[in-house]
Structures are given as structure tokens and as C-alpha cells.
Amino acid sequence: MSPNRRAAESGVPLRTLCIIAAVCAVIATVLIVTRGGDEEASAAQTPAGIAAPGGYGQSAGAGYGHSSGTGHATGAEDDGAAADAGSVPAGPQPVTEVDKTFLVKVRQAGLWEIPAGRLAQTNASSEAVKRAGLHLLDGHSKLDQLVREDARILGVPLPEEATQEQQDWVKQLEGARGAEFDRLFANVLRASHGKIFATIAEVRAATQNDLIRRHARQANQTVLDHTEVLEDTGLVDGATLADVEKSVAPRQ
């Protein structure tokens, strides 16, 4: 039996079958072309900032711009700096007298607490006090480098000597040994850190300068660490804490 006769007997003309096959081929071609175009468009729309797996989308070495090993905290550790970046006004930011005084106090703290930390290594009898002294040496050495860099950037003059009161504290420590040194060291340093801790909070809350904000954050972390290791000595008196409370209490 011939093909034409079979198609006629089945009720479907051969010409109709050919048309259906051609339409199916056209639809398949259109789907393939469309899918390929969508994939190309998707690849082209991928943001340029998205890095390869394991990356962060920014060039290596991007940071705050300080040359010291510690620098100011950035990235996930920064307290909203990345989120606030778009709202920072263009041009120079104000540096108030409070900001300047803050940098001066940080500098003066290093000028006497670094020598105090060294004395703890030779005059102390308690290992906890020696450990606290090492924390002072490390923390204030790094903070002192940062404060000198920030002051240079902001044009703030810094002192080369601690205050007279701070120099007197160092002289007292130089004349003490053993248990006497341990108790004097723990209480004088704890009182000083408690008072500057409150000052840092005030500066951070009110400053309009990004550099001061980040410096206050670094100083806050350093002072908190020193406060805790001094308390860990077990030698801080209640009278010392009461004196700090009286000093930092809000004025009526």
C-alpha cells in the first residue's frame, strides 16, 4: 500500500503532517535562541563589585589609612561606619575643642601609663599586676602611635609631657616595691581608667568628626581591657571605685 493511501485511510493528510512538523521545529528553534539570550543578559547584569567565591568585592589592602599594625577598626567591627558613609558631608569635618582635648588626654595617658607598665615588670610582686602592666605597655604604645597620627592629620598640637599629677603618680610607683607597689599600681591606674572611660563616651556621643569617632572607639576598647585586667588583680579598693563614681557623676 502506498504512503498517500495510508495517510488518506488514517484521516490525516500527509501535507498536514508536514506542516505540523515544520511548526514544531520553528518553536524549538525560538525557545533555544530565547534561552541563550536570557543567559547572556543575566551574565551581563551581574554587579561588577561581586567578587569570586571567598572574596569581598574590594581590592586587597583596603583599610583606614594608618601605617600602624593595629589601625582603626574597619569592616564588620566598625560601629556603623560603612552604613553611614553615604550620609557623611563632603569637605572638611569640624574638630571641636572637646575633640582636641580628647586627643591631648589620650596622649598624656600614654606618657605616664607606659612608664607605669614598665615599672610593674620590675617592682611588682604579683603576677596579675605584672600582667596588667604588660597590657598597659602594649595598649598605650599602639594608642600613642595612633593619636600622634590622628593629631597630625587634624592639625592638633600634642604635649610632650604628662600632667604634673600624672608625673607624681609615676614617682610614687618608682618608690614602691612588692605588695605596696601592687596595691598602689592597681588603685591609681584603675581610678585613672575609670575617669577617662566616661570622657571617651561623651566624646564619642557628640563628635561630628569621623576620625575622632574611630579613635574614640579604639581608645574605648583599650581602656576597657586595662580596666578589666586591673580588676583581675583583686587589689582594687571600694574607696577607689567610690571616688571614680563621684568624679563621673552627672552634674546637677
ABEGO torsion letter per residue (X at the ends): XBAAAAAAAAGBBAAAAAAAAAAAAAAAAAAAAAAAAAAAAAAAABBAABBBBGBAGBBBGBBAGBABAAEBBBEAABBGAAAAAAABBBEBBBBBAAAAAAAAAAAAAAAAAAAAAAAAAAABABAAAAAAAAAAAAAAAAAAAAAAAAAAAAGBBBBABBBAAAAAAAAAAAABBEAAAAAAAAAAAAAAAAAAAAAAAAAAAABABAAAAAAAAAAAAAAAAAAAAAAAAGABBAAAAAAAAAAABBBX
